[in-house]
Amino acid sequence: MKHSLIFIIFVLIFIGCQDVNYPEKPKNLIAKDKMVEILTETYLGNAARSVDNKSIITKGIKLDSLIYKNFGIDSLQFAKSNAFYAADVNVYMEIVQKVEERLNSISQKMDSIEDIDRARKDSILQKLKGKTENPAPKKDSLI
């Protein structure tokens, strides 16, 4: 009885996994390179939401709509293209790795800009410090 139950479960699992439907290629499929750019902007938008969502809402900014308008696509085209690429794990991992590289590159640029700004502020503070640290005023010979 135990062996027949295991066999029935195995057969059901095997039959259940046979009919995997992959999405068909959309007519207006977004190119991989453009998809990388769109996903990068999407991740940056999500990061902005996590930092200051209240300001974004009060100003009435629709980040997704801005991204779609910027790249000349609509939400349905993005959803279908994303589903098509996500169906092939290797292709989607390739896209996500490129997005990660771009985000790391942006992060490094931002870090270098912050370092330059910090160095500029430090040099200004050093110059201001040097001006205020005059030892004693020069004595006049008449005094």
C-alpha positions as a LaTeX table, in Angstrom:
\begin{tabular}{lrrr}
\hline
Residue & $x$ (\AA) & $y$ (\AA) & $z$ (\AA) \\
\hline
Met1 & 0.00 & 0.00 & 0.00 \\
Lys2 & 2.81 & 2.39 & 0.89 \\
His3 & 4.59 & 1.79 & $-2.43$ \\
Ser4 & 1.44 & 2.36 & $-4.46$ \\
Leu5 & 0.75 & 5.65 & $-2.63$ \\
Ile6 & 4.29 & 6.86 & $-3.35$ \\
Phe7 & 3.90 & 5.80 & $-7.00$ \\
Ile8 & 0.59 & 7.67 & $-7.34$ \\
Ile9 & 2.09 & 10.84 & $-5.81$ \\
Phe10 & 5.10 & 10.58 & $-8.12$ \\
Val11 & 2.85 & 10.17 & $-11.19$ \\
Leu12 & 0.70 & 13.16 & $-10.17$ \\
Ile13 & 3.75 & 15.35 & $-9.68$ \\
Phe14 & 5.20 & 14.22 & $-13.00$ \\
Ile15 & 1.94 & 14.91 & $-14.86$ \\
Gly16 & 1.45 & 18.23 & $-13.08$ \\
Cys17 & 4.86 & 19.49 & $-14.14$ \\
Gln18 & 4.56 & 18.54 & $-17.80$ \\
Asp19 & 2.46 & 21.40 & $-19.08$ \\
Val20 & 4.55 & 24.50 & $-18.42$ \\
Asn21 & 3.28 & 27.43 & $-20.47$ \\
Tyr22 & 5.92 & 29.95 & $-21.42$ \\
Pro23 & 4.73 & 33.38 & $-22.48$ \\
Glu24 & 4.91 & 33.97 & $-26.19$ \\
Lys25 & 7.26 & 36.58 & $-27.58$ \\
Pro26 & 5.45 & 39.94 & $-27.61$ \\
Lys27 & 5.23 & 41.81 & $-30.91$ \\
Asn28 & 6.75 & 44.90 & $-29.34$ \\
Leu29 & 9.39 & 43.17 & $-27.20$ \\
Ile30 & 11.73 & 45.57 & $-25.44$ \\
Ala31 & 15.38 & 44.96 & $-26.33$ \\
Lys32 & 17.61 & 43.54 & $-23.58$ \\
Asp33 & 19.79 & 46.67 & $-23.37$ \\
Lys34 & 16.75 & 48.92 & $-23.06$ \\
Met35 & 15.29 & 46.51 & $-20.49$ \\
Val36 & 18.47 & 46.89 & $-18.43$ \\
Glu37 & 18.08 & 50.68 & $-18.52$ \\
Ile38 & 14.39 & 50.50 & $-17.59$ \\
Leu39 & 15.00 & 48.11 & $-14.69$ \\
Thr40 & 17.86 & 50.29 & $-13.45$ \\
Glu41 & 15.58 & 53.32 & $-13.40$ \\
Thr42 & 12.85 & 51.27 & $-11.76$ \\
Tyr43 & 15.18 & 50.16 & $-8.97$ \\
Leu44 & 16.35 & 53.74 & $-8.47$ \\
Gly45 & 12.71 & 54.86 & $-8.30$ \\
Asn46 & 11.94 & 52.21 & $-5.71$ \\
Ala47 & 14.94 & 53.37 & $-3.70$ \\
Ala48 & 13.65 & 56.96 & $-3.88$ \\
Arg49 & 10.27 & 55.78 & $-2.62$ \\
Ser50 & 11.90 & 54.08 & 0.33 \\
Val51 & 13.82 & 57.22 & 1.24 \\
Asp52 & 11.11 & 59.90 & 0.91 \\
Asn53 & 7.79 & 58.50 & $-0.26$ \\
Lys54 & 5.79 & 61.21 & 1.49 \\
Ser55 & 7.30 & 63.98 & $-0.64$ \\
Ile56 & 6.80 & 61.97 & $-3.80$ \\
Ile57 & 3.12 & 61.45 & $-2.97$ \\
Thr58 & 2.48 & 65.07 & $-1.91$ \\
Lys59 & 4.06 & 66.39 & $-5.11$ \\
Gly60 & 1.94 & 63.98 & $-7.15$ \\
Ile61 & 4.90 & 62.35 & $-8.87$ \\
Lys62 & 4.12 & 59.04 & $-10.56$ \\
Leu63 & 7.57 & 57.44 & $-10.89$ \\
Asp64 & 6.43 & 54.47 & $-12.97$ \\
Ser65 & 4.63 & 56.75 & $-15.43$ \\
Leu66 & 7.73 & 58.93 & $-15.71$ \\
Ile67 & 9.89 & 55.91 & $-16.48$ \\
Tyr68 & 7.47 & 54.60 & $-19.10$ \\
Lys69 & 7.19 & 58.04 & $-20.71$ \\
Asn70 & 10.98 & 58.51 & $-20.66$ \\
Phe71 & 11.56 & 55.24 & $-22.52$ \\
Gly72 & 8.55 & 55.53 & $-24.81$ \\
Ile73 & 6.80 & 52.39 & $-23.58$ \\
Asp74 & 3.61 & 51.55 & $-21.72$ \\
Ser75 & 3.04 & 49.39 & $-18.67$ \\
Leu76 & 1.58 & 46.48 & $-20.65$ \\
Gln77 & 4.56 & 46.36 & $-23.00$ \\
Phe78 & 6.90 & 46.39 & $-20.00$ \\
Ala79 & 4.94 & 43.68 & $-18.18$ \\
Lys80 & 4.85 & 41.39 & $-21.23$ \\
Ser81 & 8.53 & 41.90 & $-21.99$ \\
Asn82 & 9.48 & 41.36 & $-18.37$ \\
Ala83 & 7.42 & 38.14 & $-18.24$ \\
Phe84 & 9.01 & 36.92 & $-21.49$ \\
Tyr85 & 12.55 & 37.49 & $-20.23$ \\
Ala86 & 11.75 & 36.11 & $-16.76$ \\
Ala87 & 10.56 & 32.83 & $-18.30$ \\
Asp88 & 14.17 & 32.05 & $-19.25$ \\
Val89 & 16.10 & 32.20 & $-15.99$ \\
Asn90 & 19.53 & 32.44 & $-17.64$ \\
Val91 & 18.54 & 35.40 & $-19.81$ \\
Tyr92 & 16.89 & 37.17 & $-16.90$ \\
Met93 & 19.91 & 36.60 & $-14.65$ \\
Glu94 & 22.08 & 38.14 & $-17.36$ \\
Ile95 & 19.81 & 41.21 & $-17.42$ \\
Val96 & 19.76 & 41.48 & $-13.63$ \\
Gln97 & 23.57 & 41.21 & $-13.46$ \\
Lys98 & 23.89 & 44.10 & $-15.93$ \\
Val99 & 21.44 & 46.12 & $-13.83$ \\
Glu100 & 23.50 & 45.36 & $-10.73$ \\
Glu101 & 26.69 & 46.47 & $-12.50$ \\
Arg102 & 25.06 & 49.75 & $-13.51$ \\
Leu103 & 23.76 & 50.38 & $-10.00$ \\
Asn104 & 27.22 & 49.68 & $-8.57$ \\
Ser105 & 28.75 & 52.06 & $-11.09$ \\
Ile106 & 26.26 & 54.78 & $-10.13$ \\
Ser107 & 26.99 & 54.14 & $-6.46$ \\
Gln108 & 30.75 & 54.48 & $-7.02$ \\
Lys109 & 30.25 & 57.75 & $-8.90$ \\
Met110 & 28.10 & 59.10 & $-6.08$ \\
Asp111 & 30.69 & 58.05 & $-3.51$ \\
Ser112 & 33.47 & 59.80 & $-5.44$ \\
Ile113 & 31.36 & 62.96 & $-5.73$ \\
Glu114 & 30.74 & 62.86 & $-1.96$ \\
Asp115 & 34.48 & 62.40 & $-1.34$ \\
Ile116 & 35.32 & 65.40 & $-3.52$ \\
Asp117 & 32.66 & 67.50 & $-1.81$ \\
Arg118 & 33.90 & 66.46 & 1.63 \\
Ala119 & 37.50 & 67.34 & 0.69 \\
Arg120 & 36.36 & 70.75 & $-0.61$ \\
Lys121 & 34.48 & 71.49 & 2.60 \\
Asp122 & 37.46 & 70.37 & 4.69 \\
Ser123 & 39.82 & 72.65 & 2.78 \\
Ile124 & 37.45 & 75.60 & 3.25 \\
Leu125 & 37.24 & 74.86 & 6.96 \\
Gln126 & 41.04 & 74.69 & 7.19 \\
Lys127 & 41.37 & 78.10 & 5.49 \\
Leu128 & 38.73 & 79.60 & 7.76 \\
Lys129 & 40.43 & 78.09 & 10.79 \\
Gly130 & 43.75 & 79.55 & 9.72 \\
Lys131 & 42.29 & 83.06 & 9.50 \\
Thr132 & 40.71 & 82.96 & 12.95 \\
Glu133 & 43.79 & 81.58 & 14.67 \\
Asn134 & 45.84 & 84.78 & 14.56 \\
Pro135 & 48.08 & 84.63 & 17.63 \\
Ala136 & 48.06 & 88.15 & 18.98 \\
Pro137 & 47.54 & 91.40 & 17.20 \\
Lys138 & 50.70 & 93.19 & 16.11 \\
Lys139 & 51.86 & 95.76 & 18.60 \\
Asp140 & 52.29 & 99.25 & 17.43 \\
Ser141 & 55.57 & 100.98 & 18.20 \\
Leu142 & 53.72 & 103.97 & 19.63 \\
Ile143 & 52.20 & 101.98 & 22.40 \\
\hline
\end{tabular}
